[in-house]
Amino acid sequence: MEGTISTKDKETIIVKAPGRTCLFGDHQDYLELPVIACAISRHITLKAKKNANCLLNIDQPDIGEKRSIDLNKGIIPVGKDDFFMAAIDLLADYGCYPDQGYDIVITGNIPINAGTSSSSALVVAWVEFLITSFGCDVPVTPKFVAEMAYQAEVVYHGMPGGKMDQYSIGLGHVIYLETGTPLYYETFEKFIPGLIVGVSGIPKDTSGVLRELRDKAQLSVLTIKKYLKEFDLSKVSIENIGSYLAYVPEDLQVFFVAAVRNHSITREALLEFRRPTLDLKKIGALMLEHHGILRDYLNITVPLIDNMVDAALEAGAYGAKIVGSGRGGCIVVLSPKDKVDTVIASIRAVGAKDAFTVQVDPGARVKK
């Protein structure tokens, strides 16, 4: 049974937070352009049991890490990438004060450093645990949990990422997310048959790649704004892109064009998800078009990733694309239901570390 946990039920708390895959909009959210992503049925599971001291003892056996947070010491200086303490610090502003020890075990089956957001799922699960255990002064919604996780993982540490990961995981289902101000999203509770994740086994350099491409894409936009003060990237179409290129230095033009073309694909995909019935062939074709831009314009693929995409298509998939920051990580594939096994075998045959089916997941939740 899932739902709100009462005070008497807090002896043991279990939180599940899914991974996510990006269907459309990779390298878009840091430009405040929309994305379409979905939570997937691979999870981080956090199990917490009260102890008799004032320690949060955290055991992560999958990665061989343990730590203890002494609650008697209050908010200690927060180190780089210490998402646990960052979340505690941030939530104190909302009346969440840890005052009871727990023994906590965190496990998961989300591939690590593969573009399926295992780290964001961990942070979302941690935020859910803190709020459930120690309360909060404001109404707690999936959006609030997602925002706190985003603040703890990205803003607090000055990281280059956007909001896609935390909001996809916190809200669940398929989500269309406009990452600008004000933030806007739509969720689609749609079943997507034949959804496959292929894991290359090549670790990705998330921060390095994101910073490199973000800085160049943002610089191309800022250059235009020097001449056109009211310039709005979200309003540029493929048809009128040429009228802006004269303002962009030649070495930055490819990043500007990629942003416009990928935004156009995302808008077209949104129309498909708003329809009562999904046209899987159309969505697959748009995924493949998106992959081509990520490969040819932004250069974020590697030979194995491209071979995995090609193998999936040759085995009959509707479409496939790289996911996330790139230069490693994973792909997402849309396959006819009757060809799923063949597609998975073909992806593995070209050297992928793994490939498996996933379902669209309802999002992070606390379980009784």
C-alpha positions as CSV (number, residue, x, y, z in Angstrom):
1,M,0.0,0.0,0.0
2,E,1.3,3.4,-0.9
3,G,0.5,6.9,0.4
4,T,1.0,9.2,3.4
5,I,2.7,7.7,6.4
6,S,1.3,8.5,9.8
7,T,3.5,9.2,12.9
8,K,2.9,5.7,14.3
9,D,3.9,4.0,11.1
10,K,7.4,5.7,10.9
11,E,9.3,2.8,12.6
12,T,10.2,1.6,9.1
13,I,10.0,3.6,6.0
14,I,10.5,2.4,2.4
15,V,10.8,4.7,-0.5
16,K,11.0,3.8,-4.2
17,A,12.2,6.2,-6.8
18,P,12.4,5.3,-10.5
19,G,15.1,6.0,-13.1
20,R,14.2,8.0,-16.2
21,T,14.8,8.1,-19.9
22,C,14.7,11.1,-22.1
23,L,12.5,10.6,-25.2
24,F,12.9,14.1,-26.6
25,G,14.9,17.2,-25.6
26,D,18.4,16.1,-24.7
27,H,20.6,19.2,-24.2
28,Q,17.6,21.4,-24.2
29,D,16.6,22.0,-20.6
30,Y,19.7,24.1,-19.8
31,L,18.5,26.4,-22.6
32,E,15.1,26.6,-20.9
33,L,13.6,24.6,-23.8
34,P,11.1,21.8,-23.2
35,V,11.8,18.1,-22.8
36,I,9.7,15.0,-23.0
37,A,10.9,12.2,-20.7
38,C,9.4,9.3,-18.7
39,A,10.0,7.5,-15.5
40,I,11.0,3.9,-16.0
41,S,10.6,0.7,-14.0
42,R,14.1,0.5,-12.6
43,H,14.4,1.8,-9.1
44,I,16.4,3.1,-6.2
45,T,14.9,1.6,-3.0
46,L,15.6,3.3,0.4
47,K,14.7,1.3,3.5
48,A,15.0,3.1,6.8
49,K,14.5,1.7,10.3
50,K,14.6,3.7,13.5
51,N,17.6,3.2,15.8
52,A,18.2,4.2,19.4
53,N,20.8,6.9,18.7
54,C,20.8,10.2,16.8
55,L,22.7,8.9,13.7
56,L,21.5,8.5,10.2
57,N,23.6,5.4,9.2
58,I,23.6,5.1,5.4
59,D,24.7,1.9,3.7
60,Q,24.9,1.7,-0.1
61,P,26.1,-1.9,-0.6
62,D,25.8,-1.7,-4.4
63,I,28.7,0.8,-4.5
64,G,30.4,-0.2,-1.3
65,E,29.9,3.1,0.5
66,K,28.8,3.7,4.1
67,R,28.5,6.9,6.1
68,S,27.0,8.3,9.3
69,I,25.4,11.7,9.8
70,D,25.4,12.7,13.5
71,L,22.3,14.8,14.0
72,N,23.7,16.2,17.2
73,K,26.1,18.3,15.1
74,G,23.5,20.1,13.2
75,I,24.2,21.3,9.7
76,I,27.9,20.7,9.2
77,P,29.7,22.3,6.2
78,V,28.4,20.6,3.1
79,G,31.1,19.2,0.8
80,K,31.1,19.1,-3.0
81,D,28.4,16.8,-4.3
82,D,27.2,15.9,-0.8
83,F,23.5,15.6,-1.8
84,F,22.5,14.1,1.5
85,M,23.6,17.1,3.6
86,A,22.5,19.6,0.9
87,A,18.9,18.2,1.1
88,I,19.0,18.4,4.9
89,D,20.2,22.0,4.8
90,L,17.6,23.1,2.2
91,L,14.7,21.3,3.9
92,A,15.4,23.1,7.2
93,D,14.0,26.2,5.6
94,Y,10.7,24.4,5.4
95,G,10.6,23.1,8.9
96,C,12.1,19.7,8.3
97,Y,14.5,19.0,11.2
98,P,16.0,15.5,11.5
99,D,15.9,14.6,15.2
100,Q,15.7,10.8,15.2
101,G,18.3,8.3,14.1
102,Y,17.6,5.7,11.3
103,D,19.6,2.8,9.9
104,I,19.2,3.2,6.1
105,V,20.0,0.8,3.3
106,I,19.9,2.1,-0.3
107,T,19.9,-0.4,-3.1
108,G,18.9,-0.2,-6.8
109,N,18.8,-1.8,-10.2
110,I,19.2,1.4,-12.2
111,P,22.4,1.2,-14.3
112,I,25.0,3.6,-12.7
113,N,26.6,6.4,-14.8
114,A,24.6,5.2,-17.8
115,G,22.2,8.1,-18.5
116,T,19.2,6.7,-16.6
117,S,19.5,9.1,-13.7
118,S,20.4,6.8,-10.8
119,S,21.9,9.7,-8.9
120,S,18.8,11.8,-9.3
121,A,16.6,8.9,-8.2
122,L,18.8,8.6,-5.1
123,V,18.3,12.3,-4.3
124,V,14.6,12.1,-4.8
125,A,14.3,9.1,-2.6
126,W,16.4,10.8,0.1
127,V,14.1,13.9,0.0
128,E,11.0,11.7,0.3
129,F,12.6,10.0,3.3
130,L,13.4,13.2,5.1
131,I,10.0,14.7,4.6
132,T,8.2,11.5,5.6
133,S,10.3,11.0,8.7
134,F,10.6,14.5,10.0
135,G,7.7,16.5,8.5
136,C,7.5,19.8,6.6
137,D,5.8,23.1,7.1
138,V,4.4,23.4,3.6
139,P,2.1,21.2,1.6
140,V,4.1,18.3,0.2
141,T,3.4,17.4,-3.5
142,P,5.3,15.5,-6.0
143,K,6.3,18.9,-7.6
144,F,7.7,20.1,-4.2
145,V,9.7,16.9,-3.8
146,A,11.1,17.2,-7.3
147,E,12.0,20.9,-6.8
148,M,13.8,20.1,-3.5
149,A,15.7,17.3,-5.2
150,Y,16.7,19.6,-8.1
151,Q,17.8,22.3,-5.7
152,A,19.9,19.8,-3.7
153,E,21.5,18.1,-6.7
154,V,22.0,21.0,-9.1
155,V,21.6,24.5,-7.7
156,Y,23.2,24.0,-4.3
157,H,26.4,22.7,-5.9
158,G,26.4,24.9,-9.0
159,M,26.1,21.9,-11.3
160,P,25.2,22.4,-15.0
161,G,22.1,20.2,-15.3
162,G,18.4,21.1,-15.7
163,K,15.2,20.0,-14.1
164,M,14.3,17.1,-16.3
165,D,15.7,14.3,-14.1
166,Q,14.2,15.3,-10.8
167,Y,10.8,16.2,-12.2
168,S,10.5,13.1,-14.4
169,I,11.3,10.9,-11.3
170,G,9.2,12.9,-8.8
171,L,6.1,13.3,-11.0
172,G,6.3,10.0,-12.9
173,H,4.6,8.8,-16.1
174,V,5.5,10.6,-19.3
175,I,6.2,14.3,-18.7
176,Y,6.4,17.3,-21.0
177,L,8.3,19.9,-19.1
178,E,9.0,23.5,-20.0
179,T,12.0,24.4,-17.9
180,G,11.8,28.2,-18.0
181,T,10.0,30.6,-15.8
182,P,7.3,30.0,-14.9
183,L,7.8,26.3,-15.0
184,Y,5.1,24.4,-16.8
185,Y,4.5,20.7,-17.3
186,E,2.0,18.1,-18.5
187,T,1.9,14.5,-17.6
188,F,0.6,11.7,-19.7
189,E,-0.4,8.4,-18.1
190,K,0.2,6.4,-21.2
191,F,1.5,2.9,-21.6
192,I,4.3,2.7,-24.2
193,P,4.7,-0.9,-25.3
194,G,8.1,-2.1,-26.6
195,L,10.2,0.4,-24.7
196,I,13.8,-0.8,-24.3
197,V,16.9,0.6,-22.7
198,G,20.3,-0.5,-24.1
199,V,23.4,0.1,-21.8
200,S,26.7,0.7,-23.6
201,G,28.9,0.1,-20.6
202,I,30.9,3.2,-21.5
203,P,30.8,5.6,-18.5
204,K,29.7,9.1,-19.4
205,D,31.3,12.4,-18.3
206,T,28.0,14.1,-17.4
207,S,29.3,17.3,-15.9
208,G,32.1,17.8,-18.5
209,V,29.9,17.3,-21.5
210,L,27.0,19.3,-20.2
211,R,29.3,22.3,-19.3
212,E,31.0,22.2,-22.7
213,L,27.8,22.1,-24.8
214,R,25.8,24.2,-22.5
215,D,28.3,27.0,-22.5
216,K,28.6,27.0,-26.3
217,A,24.8,26.9,-26.9
218,Q,24.2,29.6,-24.4
219,L,26.9,31.8,-25.9
220,S,25.3,31.5,-29.3
221,V,22.0,32.8,-27.8
222,L,23.7,35.6,-25.8
223,T,25.5,36.7,-29.0
224,I,22.1,37.1,-30.8
225,K,20.7,39.0,-27.7
226,K,23.5,41.6,-28.1
227,Y,21.8,42.7,-31.3
228,L,18.2,41.6,-30.7
229,K,17.3,42.4,-27.1
230,E,13.9,40.7,-27.3
231,F,15.2,37.5,-28.8
232,D,13.4,34.3,-27.7
233,L,15.0,31.0,-28.7
234,S,11.8,29.1,-28.1
235,K,10.1,31.2,-30.9
236,V,12.7,30.4,-33.6
237,S,11.5,27.9,-36.2
238,I,13.5,25.9,-38.8
239,E,12.0,28.1,-41.5
240,N,13.4,31.4,-40.1
241,I,16.6,30.1,-38.6
242,G,18.7,31.7,-41.4
243,S,17.7,35.2,-40.4
244,Y,19.5,34.7,-37.0
245,L,22.7,32.9,-38.2
246,A,24.3,36.2,-39.3
247,Y,24.5,37.2,-35.6
248,V,26.2,33.9,-34.5
249,P,29.9,33.3,-34.8
250,E,30.6,30.5,-37.3
251,D,32.1,28.2,-34.6
252,L,28.9,28.4,-32.6
253,Q,26.3,28.1,-35.4
254,V,26.1,24.3,-35.2
255,F,25.0,24.5,-31.5
256,F,22.4,27.1,-32.3
257,V,21.0,25.1,-35.2
258,A,21.0,21.9,-33.1
259,A,18.9,23.7,-30.4
260,V,16.4,24.9,-32.9
261,R,16.0,21.6,-34.7
262,N,15.7,19.6,-31.5
263,H,13.1,22.0,-30.2
264,S,11.1,21.6,-33.4
265,I,11.2,17.8,-33.0
266,T,10.1,18.0,-29.3
267,R,7.1,20.2,-30.3
268,E,6.1,17.8,-32.9
269,A,6.4,14.9,-30.5
270,L,4.2,16.7,-28.0
271,L,1.4,16.8,-30.5
272,E,1.7,13.0,-30.8
273,F,1.5,12.5,-27.0
274,R,-1.5,14.7,-26.7
275,R,-3.4,12.4,-29.1
276,P,-5.7,9.8,-27.6
277,T,-3.8,7.0,-29.3
278,L,0.0,6.9,-29.7
279,D,1.4,6.5,-33.2
280,L,4.4,4.5,-32.2
281,K,5.9,4.5,-35.7
282,K,5.7,8.3,-35.8
283,I,7.2,8.7,-32.3
284,G,10.0,6.2,-33.3
285,A,10.8,8.2,-36.4
286,L,11.0,11.4,-34.4
287,M,13.3,9.7,-31.9
288,L,15.6,8.7,-34.7
289,E,15.6,12.2,-36.2
290,H,16.6,13.5,-32.7
291,H,19.4,11.0,-32.5
292,G,20.8,12.2,-35.8
293,I,21.1,15.8,-34.6
294,L,22.7,14.7,-31.3
295,R,25.2,12.6,-33.3
296,D,25.9,14.9,-36.3
297,Y,25.6,18.4,-34.8
298,L,26.5,17.9,-31.1
299,N,28.9,15.0,-31.6
300,I,27.8,13.3,-28.4
301,T,27.7,9.7,-29.6
302,V,30.5,7.1,-29.8
303,P,30.8,4.2,-32.3
304,L,29.3,1.6,-29.9
305,I,26.3,3.8,-29.2
306,D,25.7,4.3,-33.0
307,N,26.2,0.5,-33.6
308,M,23.5,-0.2,-30.9
309,V,21.1,2.2,-32.6
310,D,21.8,0.7,-36.0
311,A,21.4,-2.9,-34.7
312,A,18.0,-2.0,-33.1
313,L,16.8,-0.5,-36.4
314,E,18.0,-3.5,-38.4
315,A,16.1,-5.8,-36.0
316,G,12.9,-3.9,-36.7
317,A,12.7,-1.2,-34.1
318,Y,10.6,1.9,-34.9
319,G,13.3,4.2,-33.6
320,A,16.1,4.7,-31.2
321,K,18.3,7.5,-29.8
322,I,21.1,8.2,-27.3
323,V,20.0,9.4,-23.9
324,G,21.4,12.1,-21.7
325,S,24.7,14.0,-21.8
326,G,26.2,11.5,-24.1
327,R,29.7,10.1,-25.1
328,G,28.7,7.0,-23.4
329,G,25.7,5.9,-21.4
330,C,22.7,4.3,-23.0
331,I,20.1,4.4,-25.7
332,V,16.3,4.2,-25.6
333,V,14.5,2.1,-28.2
334,L,10.9,1.9,-29.3
335,S,10.1,-1.6,-30.8
336,P,7.1,-3.5,-32.0
337,K,6.0,-5.8,-29.3
338,D,6.6,-8.9,-31.4
339,K,10.2,-7.9,-32.1
340,V,11.3,-6.9,-28.6
341,D,13.4,-10.1,-28.0
342,T,15.1,-9.8,-31.4
343,V,15.9,-6.2,-30.8
344,I,17.4,-6.8,-27.4
345,A,19.5,-9.7,-28.7
346,S,20.7,-7.5,-31.6
347,I,21.8,-4.7,-29.3
348,R,23.7,-7.1,-27.1
349,A,25.3,-8.7,-30.1
350,V,27.1,-5.6,-31.1
351,G,28.8,-5.2,-27.7
352,A,26.3,-3.5,-25.4
353,K,26.7,-4.3,-21.7
354,D,23.0,-5.0,-21.4
355,A,19.6,-4.3,-22.9
356,F,16.2,-4.8,-21.2
357,T,12.6,-3.8,-21.5
358,V,11.1,-1.1,-19.2
359,Q,7.6,0.1,-18.4
360,V,6.5,3.7,-17.8
361,D,6.6,4.1,-14.0
362,P,4.2,6.2,-11.8
363,G,7.0,8.0,-10.0
364,A,8.6,8.2,-6.6
365,R,6.5,7.0,-3.7
366,V,6.6,6.0,-0.1
367,K,5.4,2.4,0.6
368,K,3.9,1.0,3.8
